[in-house]
């Protein structure tokens, strides 16, 4: 059975076309960390190693924060 993916209606597509995901600049880092600390239930957390911070925005308004960091190299309890 072939699965079909629903296509958003035109008004939804128009909204999504205005959404962009981009890297956070050095100047935006304080705002990013403050929002994460104030809004996320885990707070800002400690990102270790190499890190990527992205923001999804539409019309200059931040909609979502995305963070990635390197995995732990060595965890004694798991090894």
Beta strands, then each sheet from edge to edge (+ up, - down):
strand 1: 19-23
strand 2: 51-58
strand 3: 61-69
sheet 1: 1+ 2- 3+
end
